[in-house]
Amino acid sequence: MLYTAFHRMKKNQGGLISFNNFLSTSTSKEVALCFAQNALKKSEKVAILFEMTIDPSISSVPFTSLDKLSYFQEKEKEILFSMHTVFRIGEIKPLDDNNDNSRFWHVYLT
């Protein structure tokens, strides 16, 4: 995520965020960290590990497991969210040494 977009998201903590495309996620923290670390290759970007807490009984959050359909199956543990899924932005904290100048952040979404 670009620094400018990240700072807007930090100012909107407690507010809503919408992903305007399909959102491919993983229930494996190790897999998610590998994908997030790719952002660190570009100096104008911040790496973000989004951790989502989902209530499957709420029908307004369409998502599905792709374990049986994905090429990587059980290794990636992929969950696909539909377009325009909305989350509430919770806690935002640096992943490394509690440093506000961090380039790697953990963002909690519900």
HUJOBEL-V637568 format. One record per helix or strand of 2 or more residues. SS is the DSSP state (H for helix, E for strand). FROM is the first residue (numbers start at 0). TO is the last residue. If there is no record, write none. Layout:
SS/FROM/TO, SS/FROM/TO
//
This chain:
H/2/10, E/15/18, E/22/25, H/28/40, E/46/51, E/62/64, H/72/74, E/77/80, E/84/93, E/103/108
//
